[in-house]
């Protein structure tokens, strides 16, 4: 579990991420960032239920692959 805490929670689709974010209003204002990451660039593993993954890598490097950000 500690290992998962060092990664970034991501979903395979914007629709799934949006559904998750809307289902947790107690987290406050939420934003979704769409990432387009080339295969093999970072470590990614399926770590949860429907379409959930964990992404590990340097945060500054990951930022280069943000395509868009939108409020939920």
TORLO-807190 format. One record per residue: residue number from 1; chain; y, z, x of N, C-alpha, C, O in turn. Coordinates in nm, 2 decimals, decimal comma. Last residue first. Layout:
N
k = NUM | c = A | ny = Y | nz = Z | nx = X | cay = Y | caz = Z | cax = X | cy = Y | cz = Z | cx = X | oy = Y | oz = Z | ox = X
...
***
This chain:
72
k = 72 | c = A | ny = 1,99 | nz = -1,28 | nx = -1,43 | cay = 1,88 | caz = -1,28 | cax = -1,53 | cy = 1,94 | cz = -1,27 | cx = -1,67 | oy = 1,87 | oz = -1,26 | ox = -1,77
k = 71 | c = A | ny = 2,18 | nz = -1,51 | nx = -1,23 | cay = 2,16 | caz = -1,38 | cax = -1,30 | cy = 2,05 | cz = -1,39 | cx = -1,40 | oy = 2,03 | oz = -1,50 | ox = -1,45
k = 70 | c = A | ny = 2,06 | nz = -1,69 | nx = -0,94 | cay = 2,11 | caz = -1,69 | cax = -1,08 | cy = 2,09 | cz = -1,55 | cx = -1,14 | oy = 2,00 | oz = -1,48 | ox = -1,11
k = 69 | c = A | ny = 2,06 | nz = -1,90 | nx = -0,66 | cay = 2,06 | caz = -1,76 | cax = -0,71 | cy = 2,12 | cz = -1,76 | cx = -0,85 | oy = 2,22 | oz = -1,83 | ox = -0,87
k = 68 | c = A | ny = 1,87 | nz = -2,14 | nx = -0,47 | cay = 1,97 | caz = -2,11 | cax = -0,57 | cy = 1,96 | cz = -1,96 | cx = -0,61 | oy = 1,85 | oz = -1,90 | ox = -0,58
k = 67 | c = A | ny = 1,73 | nz = -2,16 | nx = -0,23 | cay = 1,79 | caz = -2,29 | cax = -0,29 | cy = 1,90 | cz = -2,25 | cx = -0,39 | oy = 2,00 | oz = -2,32 | ox = -0,40
k = 66 | c = A | ny = 1,68 | nz = -2,02 | nx = 0,07 | cay = 1,72 | caz = -1,99 | cax = -0,07 | cy = 1,79 | cz = -2,11 | cx = -0,12 | oy = 1,89 | oz = -2,17 | ox = -0,06
k = 65 | c = A | ny = 1,61 | nz = -2,04 | nx = 0,33 | cay = 1,53 | caz = -2,12 | cax = 0,23 | cy = 1,56 | cz = -2,08 | cx = 0,09 | oy = 1,49 | oz = -2,12 | ox = 0,00
k = 64 | c = A | ny = 1,75 | nz = -1,87 | nx = 0,49 | cay = 1,77 | caz = -2,02 | cax = 0,51 | cy = 1,71 | cz = -2,10 | cx = 0,40 | oy = 1,74 | oz = -2,22 | ox = 0,38
k = 63 | c = A | ny = 1,64 | nz = -1,62 | nx = 0,44 | cay = 1,77 | caz = -1,66 | cax = 0,37 | cy = 1,80 | cz = -1,81 | cx = 0,38 | oy = 1,86 | oz = -1,87 | ox = 0,29
k = 62 | c = A | ny = 1,44 | nz = -1,60 | nx = 0,62 | cay = 1,40 | caz = -1,63 | cax = 0,48 | cy = 1,53 | cz = -1,68 | cx = 0,41 | oy = 1,52 | oz = -1,77 | ox = 0,32
k = 61 | c = A | ny = 1,58 | nz = -1,53 | nx = 0,85 | cay = 1,51 | caz = -1,66 | cax = 0,85 | cy = 1,48 | cz = -1,70 | cx = 0,70 | oy = 1,49 | oz = -1,81 | ox = 0,67
k = 60 | c = A | ny = 1,66 | nz = -1,27 | nx = 0,77 | cay = 1,76 | caz = -1,37 | cax = 0,80 | cy = 1,70 | cz = -1,51 | cx = 0,80 | oy = 1,77 | oz = -1,61 | ox = 0,76
k = 59 | c = A | ny = 1,41 | nz = -1,14 | nx = 0,75 | cay = 1,50 | caz = -1,16 | cax = 0,63 | cy = 1,60 | cz = -1,27 | cx = 0,65 | oy = 1,63 | oz = -1,35 | ox = 0,56
k = 58 | c = A | ny = 1,11 | nz = -1,25 | nx = 0,88 | cay = 1,25 | caz = -1,20 | cax = 0,91 | cy = 1,34 | cz = -1,24 | cx = 0,79 | oy = 1,35 | oz = -1,35 | ox = 0,75
k = 57 | c = A | ny = 0,84 | nz = -1,17 | nx = 0,65 | cay = 0,91 | caz = -1,25 | cax = 0,75 | cy = 1,04 | cz = -1,19 | cx = 0,78 | oy = 1,09 | oz = -1,10 | ox = 0,71
k = 56 | c = A | ny = 0,62 | nz = -1,20 | nx = 0,38 | cay = 0,66 | caz = -1,12 | cax = 0,50 | cy = 0,73 | cz = -1,21 | cx = 0,60 | oy = 0,68 | oz = -1,33 | ox = 0,62
k = 55 | c = A | ny = 0,57 | nz = -1,18 | nx = 0,04 | cay = 0,61 | caz = -1,26 | cax = 0,15 | cy = 0,66 | cz = -1,17 | cx = 0,26 | oy = 0,74 | oz = -1,08 | ox = 0,24
k = 54 | c = A | ny = 0,32 | nz = -1,16 | nx = -0,21 | cay = 0,41 | caz = -1,09 | cax = -0,12 | cy = 0,44 | cz = -1,18 | cx = 0,00 | oy = 0,35 | oz = -1,24 | ox = 0,05
k = 53 | c = A | ny = 0,30 | nz = -1,28 | nx = -0,55 | cay = 0,27 | caz = -1,29 | cax = -0,41 | cy = 0,36 | cz = -1,19 | cx = -0,33 | oy = 0,46 | oz = -1,14 | ox = -0,39
k = 52 | c = A | ny = 0,18 | nz = -1,35 | nx = -0,87 | cay = 0,25 | caz = -1,26 | cax = -0,79 | cy = 0,20 | cz = -1,27 | cx = -0,64 | oy = 0,08 | oz = -1,28 | ox = -0,62
k = 51 | c = A | ny = 0,04 | nz = -1,49 | nx = -1,08 | cay = 0,14 | caz = -1,56 | cax = -1,01 | cy = 0,23 | cz = -1,47 | cx = -0,92 | oy = 0,34 | oz = -1,51 | ox = -0,88
k = 50 | c = A | ny = -0,08 | nz = -1,21 | nx = -1,24 | cay = -0,04 | caz = -1,35 | cax = -1,27 | cy = 0,08 | cz = -1,40 | cx = -1,18 | oy = 0,19 | oz = -1,36 | ox = -1,19
k = 49 | c = A | ny = -0,12 | nz = -0,96 | nx = -1,00 | cay = -0,17 | caz = -1,04 | cax = -1,11 | cy = -0,11 | cz = -1,17 | cx = -1,12 | oy = -0,10 | oz = -1,24 | ox = -1,02
k = 48 | c = A | ny = -0,11 | nz = -0,97 | nx = -0,64 | cay = -0,10 | caz = -0,90 | cax = -0,77 | cy = -0,16 | cz = -0,99 | cx = -0,88 | oy = -0,23 | oz = -1,09 | ox = -0,85
k = 47 | c = A | ny = -0,09 | nz = -1,10 | nx = -0,40 | cay = -0,11 | caz = -0,96 | cax = -0,40 | cy = -0,11 | cz = -0,89 | cx = -0,54 | oy = -0,10 | oz = -0,77 | ox = -0,54
k = 46 | c = A | ny = -0,14 | nz = -1,37 | nx = -0,20 | cay = -0,15 | caz = -1,33 | cax = -0,34 | cy = -0,18 | cz = -1,18 | cx = -0,34 | oy = -0,28 | oz = -1,14 | ox = -0,29
k = 45 | c = A | ny = 0,08 | nz = -1,38 | nx = 0,08 | cay = -0,05 | caz = -1,35 | cax = 0,03 | cy = -0,04 | cz = -1,32 | cx = -0,12 | oy = 0,06 | oz = -1,26 | ox = -0,17
k = 44 | c = A | ny = 0,23 | nz = -1,52 | nx = 0,36 | cay = 0,24 | caz = -1,51 | cax = 0,22 | cy = 0,09 | cz = -1,48 | cx = 0,17 | oy = 0,00 | oz = -1,55 | ox = 0,21
k = 43 | c = A | ny = 0,43 | nz = -1,54 | nx = 0,65 | cay = 0,30 | caz = -1,49 | cax = 0,59 | cy = 0,32 | cz = -1,47 | cx = 0,45 | oy = 0,41 | oz = -1,40 | ox = 0,41
k = 42 | c = A | ny = 0,60 | nz = -1,86 | nx = 0,70 | cay = 0,59 | caz = -1,71 | cax = 0,69 | cy = 0,45 | cz = -1,67 | cx = 0,64 | oy = 0,38 | oz = -1,75 | ox = 0,59
k = 41 | c = A | ny = 0,54 | nz = -2,13 | nx = 0,74 | cay = 0,66 | caz = -2,07 | cax = 0,80 | cy = 0,66 | cz = -1,92 | cx = 0,80 | oy = 0,70 | oz = -1,86 | ox = 0,90
k = 40 | c = A | ny = 0,33 | nz = -2,25 | nx = 0,60 | cay = 0,30 | caz = -2,20 | cax = 0,74 | cy = 0,42 | cz = -2,13 | cx = 0,80 | oy = 0,41 | oz = -2,09 | ox = 0,92
k = 39 | c = A | ny = 0,52 | nz = -2,47 | nx = 0,41 | cay = 0,39 | caz = -2,41 | cax = 0,44 | cy = 0,38 | cz = -2,36 | cx = 0,58 | oy = 0,42 | oz = -2,44 | ox = 0,67
k = 38 | c = A | ny = 0,87 | nz = -2,39 | nx = 0,35 | cay = 0,76 | caz = -2,48 | cax = 0,40 | cy = 0,63 | cz = -2,40 | cx = 0,43 | oy = 0,64 | oz = -2,29 | ox = 0,47
k = 37 | c = A | ny = 1,00 | nz = -2,26 | nx = 0,06 | cay = 0,96 | caz = -2,23 | cax = 0,19 | cy = 0,85 | cz = -2,32 | cx = 0,24 | oy = 0,75 | oz = -2,34 | ox = 0,17
k = 36 | c = A | ny = 1,25 | nz = -2,21 | nx = -0,14 | cay = 1,17 | caz = -2,33 | cax = -0,11 | cy = 1,13 | cz = -2,31 | cx = 0,04 | oy = 1,20 | oz = -2,35 | ox = 0,13
k = 35 | c = A | ny = 1,34 | nz = -1,97 | nx = -0,38 | cay = 1,31 | caz = -2,00 | cax = -0,24 | cy = 1,22 | cz = -2,13 | cx = -0,23 | oy = 1,13 | oz = -2,15 | ox = -0,32
k = 34 | c = A | ny = 1,58 | nz = -1,85 | nx = -0,59 | cay = 1,47 | caz = -1,95 | cax = -0,58 | cy = 1,46 | cz = -1,98 | cx = -0,43 | oy = 1,55 | oz = -2,02 | ox = -0,37
k = 33 | c = A | ny = 1,64 | nz = -1,53 | nx = -0,70 | cay = 1,67 | caz = -1,63 | cax = -0,59 | cy = 1,55 | cz = -1,72 | cx = -0,58 | oy = 1,43 | oz = -1,68 | ox = -0,57
k = 32 | c = A | ny = 1,78 | nz = -1,37 | nx = -0,97 | cay = 1,67 | caz = -1,44 | cax = -0,92 | cy = 1,71 | cz = -1,53 | cx = -0,81 | oy = 1,81 | oz = -1,61 | ox = -0,83
k = 31 | c = A | ny = 1,91 | nz = -1,04 | nx = -1,04 | cay = 1,93 | caz = -1,18 | cax = -1,00 | cy = 1,80 | cz = -1,24 | cx = -0,95 | oy = 1,72 | oz = -1,17 | ox = -0,89
k = 30 | c = A | ny = 2,00 | nz = -0,78 | nx = -1,26 | cay = 1,90 | caz = -0,85 | cax = -1,18 | cy = 1,95 | cz = -0,99 | cx = -1,15 | oy = 2,01 | oz = -1,06 | ox = -1,23
k = 29 | c = A | ny = 2,13 | nz = -0,46 | nx = -1,32 | cay = 2,16 | caz = -0,61 | cax = -1,32 | cy = 2,06 | cz = -0,67 | cx = -1,22 | oy = 2,04 | oz = -0,62 | ox = -1,11
k = 28 | c = A | ny = 1,86 | nz = -0,23 | nx = -1,38 | cay = 2,00 | caz = -0,27 | cax = -1,38 | cy = 2,01 | cz = -0,42 | cx = -1,37 | oy = 1,92 | oz = -0,50 | ox = -1,40
k = 27 | c = A | ny = 1,61 | nz = -0,14 | nx = -1,42 | cay = 1,65 | caz = -0,17 | cax = -1,28 | cy = 1,79 | cz = -0,21 | cx = -1,27 | oy = 1,84 | oz = -0,23 | ox = -1,16
k = 26 | c = A | ny = 1,57 | nz = -0,12 | nx = -1,69 | cay = 1,61 | caz = 0,00 | cax = -1,62 | cy = 1,65 | cz = -0,02 | cx = -1,48 | oy = 1,71 | oz = 0,07 | ox = -1,41
k = 25 | c = A | ny = 1,46 | nz = -0,36 | nx = -1,77 | cay = 1,61 | caz = -0,35 | cax = -1,78 | cy = 1,66 | cz = -0,22 | cx = -1,71 | oy = 1,77 | oz = -0,21 | ox = -1,67
k = 24 | c = A | ny = 1,22 | nz = -0,53 | nx = -1,73 | cay = 1,25 | caz = -0,40 | cax = -1,66 | cy = 1,40 | cz = -0,38 | cx = -1,66 | oy = 1,46 | oz = -0,38 | ox = -1,55
k = 23 | c = A | ny = 1,18 | nz = -0,78 | nx = -1,83 | cay = 1,09 | caz = -0,67 | cax = -1,88 | cy = 1,12 | cz = -0,53 | cx = -1,82 | oy = 1,05 | oz = -0,43 | ox = -1,85
k = 22 | c = A | ny = 1,33 | nz = -0,95 | nx = -1,68 | cay = 1,38 | caz = -0,91 | cax = -1,82 | cy = 1,30 | cz = -0,80 | cx = -1,88 | oy = 1,35 | oz = -0,72 | ox = -1,96
k = 21 | c = A | ny = 1,16 | nz = -0,98 | nx = -1,46 | cay = 1,29 | caz = -0,91 | cax = -1,45 | cy = 1,35 | cz = -0,87 | cx = -1,58 | oy = 1,40 | oz = -0,76 | ox = -1,59
k = 20 | c = A | ny = 0,94 | nz = -1,11 | nx = -1,57 | cay = 0,92 | caz = -0,98 | cax = -1,50 | cy = 1,06 | cz = -0,91 | cx = -1,50 | oy = 1,06 | oz = -0,79 | ox = -1,53
k = 19 | c = A | ny = 1,06 | nz = -1,35 | nx = -1,65 | cay = 0,99 | caz = -1,27 | cax = -1,75 | cy = 0,98 | cz = -1,13 | cx = -1,69 | oy = 1,00 | oz = -1,03 | ox = -1,77
k = 18 | c = A | ny = 1,15 | nz = -1,45 | nx = -1,40 | cay = 1,25 | caz = -1,42 | cax = -1,51 | cy = 1,18 | cz = -1,33 | cx = -1,61 | oy = 1,25 | oz = -1,23 | ox = -1,65
k = 17 | c = A | ny = 0,91 | nz = -1,50 | nx = -1,28 | cay = 1,00 | caz = -1,40 | cax = -1,22 | cy = 1,10 | cz = -1,36 | cx = -1,32 | oy = 1,13 | oz = -1,24 | ox = -1,33
k = 16 | c = A | ny = 0,81 | nz = -1,70 | nx = -1,45 | cay = 0,73 | caz = -1,58 | cax = -1,43 | cy = 0,83 | cz = -1,47 | cx = -1,38 | oy = 0,82 | oz = -1,35 | ox = -1,42
k = 15 | c = A | ny = 1,00 | nz = -1,90 | nx = -1,40 | cay = 0,97 | caz = -1,85 | cax = -1,54 | cy = 0,90 | cz = -1,72 | cx = -1,53 | oy = 0,94 | oz = -1,63 | ox = -1,61
k = 14 | c = A | ny = 0,99 | nz = -1,96 | nx = -1,14 | cay = 1,11 | caz = -1,90 | cax = -1,18 | cy = 1,08 | cz = -1,84 | cx = -1,32 | oy = 1,13 | oz = -1,73 | ox = -1,35
k = 13 | c = A | ny = 0,67 | nz = -1,89 | nx = -0,98 | cay = 0,76 | caz = -1,98 | cax = -1,07 | cy = 0,88 | cz = -1,89 | cx = -1,11 | oy = 0,87 | oz = -1,77 | ox = -1,12
k = 12 | c = A | ny = 0,53 | nz = -1,72 | nx = -0,82 | cay = 0,51 | caz = -1,86 | cax = -0,80 | cy = 0,60 | cz = -1,95 | cx = -0,88 | oy = 0,61 | oz = -2,07 | ox = -0,86
k = 11 | c = A | ny = 0,73 | nz = -1,45 | nx = -0,69 | cay = 0,65 | caz = -1,51 | cax = -0,79 | cy = 0,64 | cz = -1,66 | cx = -0,77 | oy = 0,73 | oz = -1,72 | ox = -0,71
k = 10 | c = A | ny = 0,74 | nz = -1,17 | nx = -0,46 | cay = 0,79 | caz = -1,30 | cax = -0,51 | cy = 0,69 | cz = -1,35 | cx = -0,61 | oy = 0,57 | oz = -1,30 | ox = -0,62
k = 9 | c = A | ny = 0,85 | nz = -0,90 | nx = -0,27 | cay = 0,78 | caz = -0,94 | cax = -0,39 | cy = 0,83 | cz = -1,08 | cx = -0,44 | oy = 0,95 | oz = -1,09 | ox = -0,47
k = 8 | c = A | ny = 0,83 | nz = -0,88 | nx = 0,07 | cay = 0,92 | caz = -0,91 | cax = -0,04 | cy = 0,83 | cz = -0,96 | cx = -0,16 | oy = 0,75 | oz = -1,05 | ox = -0,14
k = 7 | c = A | ny = 0,70 | nz = -0,60 | nx = 0,26 | cay = 0,72 | caz = -0,74 | cax = 0,23 | cy = 0,81 | cz = -0,76 | cx = 0,11 | oy = 0,87 | oz = -0,66 | ox = 0,06
k = 6 | c = A | ny = 0,65 | nz = -0,34 | nx = 0,30 | cay = 0,73 | caz = -0,40 | cax = 0,40 | cy = 0,75 | cz = -0,55 | cx = 0,37 | oy = 0,83 | oz = -0,62 | ox = 0,45
k = 5 | c = A | ny = 0,48 | nz = -0,26 | nx = 0,10 | cay = 0,62 | caz = -0,22 | cax = 0,09 | cy = 0,71 | cz = -0,28 | cx = 0,20 | oy = 0,83 | oz = -0,28 | ox = 0,18
k = 4 | c = A | ny = 0,23 | nz = -0,35 | nx = 0,18 | cay = 0,30 | caz = -0,43 | cax = 0,08 | cy = 0,45 | cz = -0,39 | cx = 0,07 | oy = 0,53 | oz = -0,47 | ox = 0,04
k = 3 | c = A | ny = 0,17 | nz = -0,15 | nx = 0,36 | cay = 0,19 | caz = -0,28 | cax = 0,41 | cy = 0,27 | cz = -0,37 | cx = 0,31 | oy = 0,36 | oz = -0,44 | ox = 0,34
k = 2 | c = A | ny = 0,12 | nz = 0,07 | nx = 0,20 | cay = 0,24 | caz = 0,07 | cax = 0,29 | cy = 0,27 | cz = -0,07 | cx = 0,34 | oy = 0,39 | oz = -0,10 | ox = 0,35
k = 1 | c = A | ny = -0,12 | nz = 0,00 | nx = 0,08 | cay = 0,00 | caz = 0,00 | cax = 0,00 | cy = 0,13 | cz = 0,00 | cx = 0,09 | oy = 0,23 | oz = -0,06 | ox = 0,05
***
